[in-house]
Every structure is written in structure tokens, then in C-alpha cells.
Amino acid sequence: MVCGIPNVGKSSVINAMRRMHLRKGKATRVGGVPGVTRGVISNIQVSNQPRIYLVDTPGIMTPFIPQIEGGMKLALCGTLQDHHIGHDIIADYLLYWLNKHSQFEYVEIFGMEQPSDDIMYVLTFLAKRLGKTQYIKALDGTREKRPNYDAAASYKLKMFRDGKLGKVVLDTELCENKAESD
């Protein structure tokens, strides 16, 4: 049985083992968002010698995340579905984290002049640079063209998740604690 939190690659590992040992294609669907595996998929053969079968399971998540910072890290990694938290909120946490840890690669990558801790400035800058706009209907019935903040936030998250904003270890405290105990 292959178990773990959502969106960590359980189905991908099963498919890779199947490809490697049986030279067969995918047995389970995979995706870049949590929730692709909806139910238990049993008896997936991954090897002939010895004969091995695996059970793929949906991601298992605690119903309550006691620390907001831990929850934001999970959201940033794509373990939680973005729309439950909000692209802009996750992008804001990413900006906070990168600045706090002096990882300013995003400035050059996005073509900015300097780091910023203002998420609205960064999202506006990105939306304009990417040509992402949307029309908003005002109360008086007129339509206004504005930057698409959600599209800019989604782009920023995709860049992070694709590893294009540099190498990042979100749980630096764990690394520091490990180094201290050694």
C-alpha cells in the first residue's frame, strides 16, 4: 500500500516501478494537483520476479493543521488545492518567505528593479509584464481594465513549483536543528 499526503508522487512512483520492471505504461492517473487519485486502486502489478502488487491510495491529510505557517508551506508545495486558500494568499506567503530568507532570485527572474514585500505591487508588475488583464464591471455599469492578480499569482506559484525561482528548502528550521544535533 502506497500512502502519503496529497500531491507527493505516490501514483508516479507506482507508474515508474511498473515502467522499469514490466516495461508497461501507466496504471494510475497522475496530475500536478492534489485529488487526482479519488479512490483506492488495488492490485497494480509492478514486477514479475518477484511478483509484486501495490495499492494506490488518495492523499491522506490531517483535517486540522495546527500552525498556519505549516499549512502555508503545504499550500505552497501544492499539497492543498490552491483555490481553498487563494492564489494571492499563497503567493503572498511565498514572497514573505523568499524575502525573509534573502532569496531574491525572483527580482531578476521577473525583471524587477529591487525586492519588494508588497504583494499587490509584485502581482501588478507581473500582470502588466505578462499582459494579463481583465475587465471589471463597475457599479455604474462601465467596464474597467485592470491587472489580473489571480493570473499573476498563479504564474508566480507555477514558477516556484517548477523550480524556476531557485533552490528552496521551506523547512530550514529542520535543517538547522539537525545540524545542531550532529
C-alpha positions as CSV (number, residue, x, y, z in Angstrom):
1,M,0.0,0.0,0.0
2,V,1.4,3.4,-1.0
3,C,0.3,6.1,1.4
4,G,1.2,9.7,1.9
5,I,0.0,13.3,1.9
6,P,-1.6,14.7,-1.3
7,N,0.4,15.5,-4.4
8,V,3.8,14.0,-3.4
9,G,4.0,11.5,-6.3
10,K,2.6,8.2,-4.9
11,S,1.0,7.3,-8.3
12,S,4.1,8.5,-10.2
13,V,6.2,6.1,-8.1
14,I,3.9,3.2,-8.9
15,N,3.9,4.1,-12.6
16,A,7.7,4.4,-12.7
17,M,8.2,1.0,-11.0
18,R,5.8,-0.5,-13.5
19,R,7.7,1.0,-16.4
20,M,11.0,-0.1,-15.0
21,H,10.2,-3.7,-14.2
22,L,7.3,-4.6,-16.5
23,R,8.0,-2.2,-19.4
24,K,4.3,-1.3,-19.3
25,G,2.6,2.1,-19.4
26,K,0.7,3.9,-16.7
27,A,-1.6,2.0,-14.4
28,T,-2.8,5.1,-12.5
29,R,-3.6,8.6,-13.5
30,V,-1.3,11.4,-12.3
31,G,-1.6,15.1,-12.1
32,G,0.1,18.2,-10.8
33,V,-2.7,19.0,-8.4
34,P,-4.0,17.1,-5.4
35,G,-7.1,15.0,-5.7
36,V,-6.4,13.1,-9.0
37,T,-6.5,9.7,-7.2
38,R,-10.0,9.7,-5.8
39,G,-10.3,6.1,-4.6
40,V,-8.2,3.1,-3.7
41,I,-6.8,1.4,-6.8
42,S,-5.8,-2.1,-5.9
43,N,-3.8,-4.9,-7.4
44,I,-1.5,-2.9,-9.6
45,Q,1.3,-5.2,-10.7
46,V,4.7,-3.6,-10.7
47,S,7.0,-6.6,-11.0
48,N,7.0,-10.2,-12.3
49,Q,10.1,-11.5,-10.5
50,P,9.2,-11.4,-7.7
51,R,5.6,-10.9,-8.3
52,I,4.6,-7.6,-6.6
53,Y,1.3,-5.8,-6.5
54,L,0.7,-2.4,-5.0
55,V,-2.3,-0.5,-3.8
56,D,-2.5,3.2,-4.7
57,T,-4.4,5.5,-2.3
58,P,-5.6,9.0,-2.3
59,G,-3.6,11.5,-0.3
60,I,-4.2,11.5,3.4
61,M,-4.3,14.8,5.2
62,T,-5.0,15.7,8.8
63,P,-8.3,17.6,9.0
64,F,-6.7,20.3,11.1
65,I,-3.3,21.9,10.6
66,P,-2.4,23.5,14.0
67,Q,0.2,26.0,12.7
68,I,-0.7,28.5,10.0
69,E,3.0,28.5,8.8
70,G,3.0,24.7,8.3
71,G,-0.3,25.0,6.4
72,M,1.1,27.7,4.1
73,K,4.1,25.6,3.4
74,L,1.9,22.7,2.4
75,A,-0.2,25.0,0.2
76,L,2.9,26.4,-1.4
77,C,4.1,22.9,-2.3
78,G,0.7,22.2,-3.9
79,T,-0.3,19.7,-1.3
80,L,-3.6,21.6,-0.7
81,Q,-5.7,22.8,-3.6
82,D,-4.9,26.4,-4.3
83,H,-8.5,27.6,-4.5
84,H,-9.1,26.6,-0.9
85,I,-6.6,29.1,0.3
86,G,-6.4,31.6,-2.7
87,H,-3.6,32.0,-5.2
88,D,-2.9,35.6,-4.0
89,I,-2.6,34.5,-0.3
90,I,-0.2,31.6,-1.2
91,A,1.8,34.0,-3.5
92,D,2.0,36.5,-0.6
93,Y,3.4,33.8,1.7
94,L,5.9,32.9,-1.0
95,L,7.0,36.5,-1.3
96,Y,7.3,36.8,2.5
97,W,9.3,33.6,2.7
98,L,11.7,34.4,-0.1
99,N,12.4,37.9,1.3
100,K,12.7,36.6,4.9
101,H,15.4,34.1,3.7
102,S,17.1,36.6,1.4
103,Q,16.4,34.6,-1.7
104,F,16.0,37.4,-4.1
105,E,16.4,35.5,-7.4
106,Y,12.8,36.4,-8.2
107,V,13.8,40.0,-8.7
108,E,16.0,39.3,-11.7
109,I,13.7,36.4,-13.0
110,F,10.7,38.7,-13.0
111,G,12.6,41.7,-14.3
112,M,12.0,43.8,-11.2
113,E,14.4,46.6,-10.1
114,Q,14.5,45.5,-6.5
115,P,12.9,43.2,-3.9
116,S,9.5,44.2,-2.6
117,D,7.4,43.0,0.3
118,D,4.3,44.4,-1.2
119,I,2.4,41.6,-2.9
120,M,0.0,43.9,-4.7
121,Y,3.0,45.7,-6.3
122,V,4.6,42.4,-7.3
123,L,1.3,41.0,-8.7
124,T,0.5,44.2,-10.6
125,F,4.1,44.3,-12.0
126,L,3.8,40.6,-13.1
127,A,0.3,41.0,-14.6
128,K,1.4,44.0,-16.7
129,R,4.6,42.3,-17.7
130,L,2.7,39.1,-18.8
131,G,-0.1,41.1,-20.4
132,K,-2.6,39.6,-18.0
133,T,-5.6,41.9,-17.7
134,Q,-9.3,41.5,-17.0
135,Y,-12.4,43.7,-17.3
136,I,-14.2,44.5,-14.2
137,K,-17.8,45.9,-14.2
138,A,-18.1,48.9,-12.0
139,L,-21.2,49.8,-10.0
140,D,-22.2,52.4,-12.6
141,G,-22.2,49.8,-15.4
142,T,-18.9,50.8,-17.0
143,R,-16.2,48.3,-17.7
144,E,-12.7,48.9,-16.3
145,K,-9.5,47.2,-17.5
146,R,-7.4,46.0,-14.5
147,P,-4.4,43.7,-13.9
148,N,-5.4,40.1,-13.4
149,Y,-4.0,39.5,-10.0
150,D,-5.1,35.8,-9.9
151,A,-3.3,35.0,-13.1
152,A,-0.1,36.8,-11.9
153,A,-0.3,34.9,-8.6
154,S,-0.8,31.6,-10.4
155,Y,2.2,32.3,-12.6
156,K,4.4,33.1,-9.6
157,L,3.3,29.9,-7.9
158,K,4.0,27.8,-11.1
159,M,7.4,29.3,-11.4
160,F,8.2,28.4,-7.8
161,R,6.7,24.9,-8.1
162,D,8.7,24.3,-11.4
163,G,11.9,25.2,-9.5
164,K,12.5,28.3,-11.6
165,L,12.8,30.7,-8.6
166,G,15.9,28.9,-7.3
167,K,16.5,26.0,-4.9
168,V,14.4,26.4,-1.8
169,V,14.1,24.3,1.4
170,L,11.0,25.6,3.2
171,D,11.7,23.8,6.4
172,T,15.0,25.4,7.1
173,E,14.4,25.0,10.9
174,L,14.6,21.3,10.5
175,C,17.9,21.5,8.7
176,E,19.3,23.9,11.4
177,N,18.1,21.6,14.2
178,K,19.6,18.6,12.5
179,A,22.9,20.4,12.1
180,E,22.9,21.4,15.8
181,S,22.3,17.8,17.0
182,D,25.1,16.4,14.8
